[in-house]
Amino acid sequence: MKPLKTKVSITLDSTVIEVIKELAEKDDRSFSQYVNLILKEYLQNHNILHD
């Protein structure tokens, strides 16, 4: 069973949005999926989230 997800609204710099869109497309993911991936990796790499 997939974990539950919650919608959030955030404001990002335009340049950040464009870069994430490009990277997400190259990785065949949606913008939202890619942001989630980036955040999870950051938290795991900094020993904040243990998955």
N, C-alpha and C positions, 0 to 999 in steps of 0.2 A: 504494500500500500504506500502510495506517495505521501510525503509529508504535506501538511496543510500549508497554504501560502496566504499571506495577507497583502492586500493592495496598499501601497503608500504613494504619496505624491512628494516629489523632491524637485528642487531647482538646481540645475547644473549649468556650468559655463557652456556656451555654444560650441567651443572647440572640443570640449570633453565629450559632448554628445556626438559630434561628427566622428571623432576617433572611435568611440565605442560602437557606433553604427557600422563603421567599416570593419572593425574587428569581428563583430557579431556576424556580419554577412559572410566573411571569410571562413568562419567557424560553423556556418549553417545553423545559427541560433537566432532567437529573437533578441531584441534589445534588452528586454526584461530578464531573459534567461542569462544573457551574458553579464549583466550587472550583478545578478545574484551569484554567478560563478566567480567573478572578480572579488566580490566582497567576502564570500566564503573562503577563497584561497588566502586572502589577506588575513582574515581572522585566524585561520589555521596556522599560517606561517608565523604569526605572532603569538601563538599559544593562547589565544583567547577563546577559540572555538575548537572543541575536540569532537570530531565526527567519526 
